[in-house]
Amino acid sequence: MSYSTISLWDVTDWTDAHETLARDKFVPMIMSVGADRVQMVRTGDKSFCVITEYVDAQTAEKAQKRIAEIRGQAAEELPMTMASASAGSVFAHG
């Protein structure tokens, strides 16, 4: 059964350069630790979420130490803070 994590982020500034850095640096970093798919979704003028999908919970659990490091690095390089994070098994999708 697939597994997803969702993190909510607040930003103090939003620029095209920030989007480029997220897309070109941080998405590949997340993918490199076992994610099948990563989506960064702008949810407001100064907020977004990251939805990361894994093949299963075991793969996600193995990645979490490195994901925490990536989140920390992103928060250092970009004007953002994580508001919350959730995770769980996917029970339906389309």
C-alpha positions as a printed NumPy array, in Angstrom:
array([[ 0.   ,  0.   ,  0.   ],
       [ 1.415,  3.415, -0.915],
       [ 2.256,  6.013,  1.696],
       [ 2.248,  9.824,  1.575],
       [ 3.618, 12.666,  3.642],
       [ 2.24 , 16.197,  3.59 ],
       [ 4.085, 19.173,  5.024],
       [ 2.618, 22.667,  5.252],
       [ 4.933, 25.661,  4.947],
       [ 4.685, 29.42 ,  5.485],
       [ 6.957, 31.818,  3.595],
       [ 7.868, 35.442,  4.202],
       [ 8.619, 36.065,  0.526],
       [ 7.74 , 34.327, -2.748],
       [ 9.81 , 34.749, -5.91 ],
       [10.403, 32.933, -9.172],
       [13.944, 32.244, -7.961],
       [12.558, 30.439, -4.906],
       [10.312, 28.307, -7.109],
       [13.253, 27.471, -9.362],
       [15.403, 26.444, -6.393],
       [12.602, 24.275, -5.014],
       [12.005, 22.607, -8.388],
       [15.623, 22.188, -9.483],
       [17.309, 21.391, -6.154],
       [14.897, 20.195, -3.499],
       [12.513, 18.037, -5.547],
       [15.422, 15.944, -6.911],
       [16.874, 15.664, -3.387],
       [13.565, 14.296, -2.086],
       [13.28 , 11.913, -5.034],
       [16.809, 10.647, -4.38 ],
       [15.843,  9.236, -0.971],
       [13.086,  7.   , -2.33 ],
       [10.058,  9.153, -3.147],
       [ 8.02 ,  8.103, -6.178],
       [ 6.494, 11.553, -6.639],
       [ 6.832, 15.015, -5.122],
       [ 4.367, 17.861, -5.592],
       [ 4.85 , 21.355, -4.253],
       [ 1.506, 23.142, -4.266],
       [ 1.059, 26.856, -3.671],
       [-1.869, 27.164, -1.274],
       [-1.835, 30.932, -0.66 ],
       [ 0.129, 34.111, -1.24 ],
       [ 2.66 , 33.027,  1.373],
       [ 2.023, 29.339,  1.894],
       [ 2.489, 26.014,  0.165],
       [ 2.44 , 22.299,  0.855],
       [ 4.706, 19.458, -0.167],
       [ 3.045, 16.141, -0.955],
       [ 5.506, 13.268, -1.165],
       [ 4.458,  9.807, -2.279],
       [ 6.299,  6.563, -1.528],
       [ 5.696,  3.004, -2.668],
       [ 5.071,  1.907,  0.941],
       [ 5.441,  2.926,  4.582],
       [ 8.762,  1.093,  4.979],
       [10.334,  3.132,  2.161],
       [ 8.971,  6.35 ,  3.673],
       [10.256,  5.453,  7.139],
       [13.747,  4.746,  5.796],
       [13.78 ,  8.178,  4.122],
       [12.661, 10.257,  7.112],
       [16.067, 11.013,  8.633],
       [17.282, 12.38 ,  5.317],
       [13.945, 14.155,  4.7  ],
       [14.381, 15.977,  8.026],
       [17.836, 17.088,  6.889],
       [16.448, 18.263,  3.535],
       [13.668, 20.19 ,  5.285],
       [16.252, 21.869,  7.51 ],
       [18.424, 22.793,  4.556],
       [15.439, 24.182,  2.649],
       [14.424, 26.293,  5.653],
       [17.973, 27.699,  5.801],
       [18.135, 28.519,  2.089],
       [14.592, 29.775,  1.598],
       [12.494, 32.225,  3.647],
       [10.137, 29.594,  5.046],
       [ 9.122, 27.66 ,  8.132],
       [ 7.267, 24.381,  8.399],
       [ 3.853, 24.817, 10.004],
       [ 2.962, 21.113, 10.284],
       [ 3.514, 17.665,  8.838],
       [ 1.29 , 14.608,  8.496],
       [ 1.745, 11.159,  7.015],
       [-0.201,  7.997,  6.386],
       [-1.131,  5.081,  4.179],
       [-3.119,  5.869,  1.059],
       [-6.446,  4.052,  1.102],
       [-7.979,  5.461, -2.113],
       [-6.737,  7.344, -5.147],
       [-7.727,  8.068, -8.709]])
